[in-house]
Structure formats: structure tokens, C-alpha cells
Amino acid sequence: MGKFLIKIFIKDYENTSDPVVRERYGKFAGVVGIISNLILCIMKILIGLFSKSIAIVADGINNLADASSSIITLVGFKLASQPEDEDHPYGHARIEYLTGLFISIFIIVIGIQLFRSSIDKILHPDPLTFSYVTIIILVVAILIKLWQSAFNVSIGKKIKSVTLMATAADSRNDVISTSVVLVSVLVGKFAGIQIDGYMGCLVALFIIWSGIQLVRETSSPLLGEAPDQELVDAITETVEREPGVLGIHDLMVHNYGPGKIFASIHIEVDADGDLMKSHDMIDNIERIVKETLRIEFVAHMDPIKVNDPLINQMKALISETFAPLEGVESIHDFRIVPGPTHTNIIFDVVLGPGCKVTEKEILQTANDAVKAVDENYFVVITFDKAYTKLGREDDC
């Protein structure tokens, strides 16, 4: 049914990489959430009041909160689609992350309110009024929420939206909470045991826990999480496909929200080749990456000597020396600068996040290795951090 509705209401629905189409998906999901949750809210509150069940009423209020979350989703996608301006040159796409975070916090608040109501129900129990209509409505509500969850997961994955994935998780929580309410009603009818308040507490605790997990997930992009490895691999494959590329390093990816990704990279080329041709190749790579991957891409050209026997010898020596050092991932920009009294061996070292060796120890290890070859050799190292996982031929 979800696919059928998408085909009807979303123009050019297959082109999910288009920001305009992506916005349509988000707005459509918000409208569907508002309508379906309002219907569930009205049904549950009426049945809850009739059966005197605090768990059913609380579940209905939770659906009202879900409708509010859908309104937030709708507004969030609209605001996130605003174009760049003077104060926000990278756009407003991160508003979507803030929307997801707000919904996650909203889930926690609802869980706390439900827990308080359930505690009151335990302290002041009130017999439930059983009705088969109540059972039917609860079952229908469960089925609708199952569909909602699957619907939001499908769209969330399709357009890679943390907001819709948070909304999907909220719908999943509603399935669990409504199922628990259904169990409490049946137990009260056939076993004569009033567990309505206790079940409400369990549901509330689960909702609070789920909300906390969602806060962690939705806040991660705002804090600057590592880029998606598939995107990193796609960038490296596209760049390395050009025959004049000898190596790559210092790939950095900045995420300013869905559809607003900026990246930069250093590309090694032959220093003895035609630099104008190399520059033209770099320009072509930037254009190809931008067009195929839809990201803003900047490449820096690093000319390197490829046929110098001494450079190749010392580079191999350093790579072999660094191989046992945990967290030393790779070397690049290797060059040798001779002088009248000493020779500097200059290069960059990329350190992984789990590096167990200090920079001072790495420098000392490298100096010991090169001085074993010649006492007049000195190592000069620039230390870089590994912001992405690149597989390169210069890996240590």
C-alpha cells in the first residue's frame, strides 16, 4: 500500500537523490502520520474513557503526541529545504537532524508522563470495563502502527532520513505499548487480575529507553560522525579510476545535512609529468565526482617523484619500520631534501583513532631507522589524523 500511495502522491518518486523529490517524501510521510495518528488518538481515548483504562487513554495521548511529531517532521523537512543564505552558506539541511532529535526527546517526555500515570493507577486501581469493541480497536491500532513503522522505515531508508527512522522507531514502540495494553485488558477479563498500571509502567520504561537510544542516534550527525563508508569507497574508486592518479590521501567529508555533503582530497601525480595535463585531470575528477555522487568536491594536487631510487628505498624502509606500530596507518608526501651538512627526509604520517604510540616515539623510531643507513639523515614528520578509512598502497 505504501508503494501505491508513493506512486500516486510523489512526482518523480524514483529520483530520491533530487532534493526536491526528497522533500516531497518527507512532507508526504508527515501528512500520512498526522492523519493516521489523529484517527488512532480519537479511537483510543474514547475507548479508554469507556473502559476506564488508564493504559488505553495514555496510549491514545501517545498517538496525539505522534501526530504532533508528524507535524514537526512536516515543518522540519520544509525548513531544511530552504536555500543557502548569507548567514548559512551551507544551507539549512541540518534542521532535519534537529527535528529528529526533538522527536526523540519528545518520546522520552511522553514515556515519563505515562510512567507517572501508571504509578497513580497502581496506587489507586479502578476496575476495567471489558468490551469486545475495545479488543477490536486495539488490534486494528496495532495493525495500523505496524504499517506506519514499515512505511516510515521504507521511506527513511530510501531518502536516508534520521527523522523518519526516529518516527518509525516511535511507531514500533506504539505497537509494543498497545500490545501490552491489550494483554492487560485480556488478563483483567479472564484472570480477574488488574495489571493495567503495572503494564503501563513497563511500556513507559521501554519508551523512555527507546527515546534515549534515539537521542544518541539522531544527535550523532550533529556531533560530526564518521562519513558513510560506502560514500568513502565511491569517492576513492571514482578518483583512482583516472590513469594519472598515483595515490590519494587526506580525504575529508563534511556533512551539513542530507544532500549537503562537502569533501576534499589530496591526489598524488607524477612531478616529472606535464603539470598542465595533471591539473586538467584534477578538474575533471572534481566534476565527475560532483555529478555522479552529488557532493561538493575539491581536489588538491600533490606532485611526487616516482623514479628516484633513494626516495623509493627510504620510503620502503620507513613503511617496513612502521608496520609493527599499532595505529600508524599510512605515509604520504614522501620527499628528500639534501643539504651541505645533512639530508632531511620529509613525509606525513596518518594516525588512526586507536593509535597506541606517541608522536615522539614514532619520530624516534623513524630517526633510528634512517640513521642506520646514514648518520646525516634526519626525519621531519607531519602528523595527520585519519578522518576516513582509505585503503592505499602506502599503508603501513
C-alpha positions, 0 to 999 in steps of 0.5 A: 500500500505504501508503494501505491500511495508513493506512486500516486502522491510523489512526482518523480518518486524514483529520483530520491537523490533530487532534493526536491523529490526528497522533500516531497517524501518527507512532507508526504510521510508527515501528512500520512502520520498526522492523519493516521495518528489523529484517527488512532488518538480519537479511537483510543481515548474514547475507548479508554474513557469507556473502559476506564483504562488508564493504559488505553487513554495514555496510549491514545495521548501517545498517538496525539503526541505522534501526530504532533511529531508528524507535524514537526517532521512536516515543518522540519523537512520544509525548513531544511529545504530552504536555500543557502543564505548569507548567514548559512552558506551551507544551507539549512539541511541540518534542521532535519537532524534537529527535528529528529532529535526533538522527536526523540526527546519528545518520546522520552517526555511522553514515556515519563508522563505515562510512567507517572500515570501508571504509578497513580493507577497502581496506587489507586486501581479502578476496575476495567470495563471489558468490551469486545469493541475495545479488543477490536480497536486495539488490534486494528491500532496495532495493525495500523502502527505496524504499517506506519513503522514499515512505511516510515522505515521504507521511506527513511531508508530510501531518502536516508532520513534520521527523522523518519527512522526516529518516527518509525522507531516511535511507531514500533514502540506504539505497537509494543505499548498497545500490545501490552495494553491489550494483554492487560485488558485480556488478563483483567477479563479472564484472570480477574487480575488488574495489571493495567498500571503495572503494564503501563509502567513497563511500556513507559520504561521501554519508551523512555529507553527507546527515546534515549537510544534515539537521542544518541542516534539522531544527535550523532550527525550533529556531533560530526560522525564518521562519513558513510563508508560506502560514500568513502569507497565511491569517492576513492574508486571514482578518483583512482579510476583516472590513469594519472592518479598515483595515490590519494590521501587526506580525504575529508567529508563534511556533512551539513545535512542530507544532500549537503555533503562537502569533501576534499582530497589530496591526489598524488601525480607524477612531478616529472609529468606535464603539470598542465595535463595533471591539473586538467585531470584534477578538474575533471575528477572534481566534476565527475565526482560532483555529478555522479555522487552529488557532493561538493568536491575539491581536489588538491594536487600533490606532485611526487617523484616516482623514479628516484631510487633513494626516495623509493628505498627510504620510503620502503624502509620507513613503511617496513619500520612502521608496520609493527606500530599499532595505529600508524596507518599510512605515509604520504608526501614522501620527499628528500631534501639534501643539504651541505651538512645533512639530508632531511627526509620529509613525509606525513604520517596518518594516525588512526583513532586507536593509535597506541604510540606517541608522536615522539616515539614514532619520530624516534623510531623513524630517526633510528631507522634512517640513521642506520643507513646514514648518520646525516639523515634526519626525519621531519614528520607531519602528523595527520589524523585519519578522518576516513578509512582509505585503503592505499598502497602506502599503508603501513 
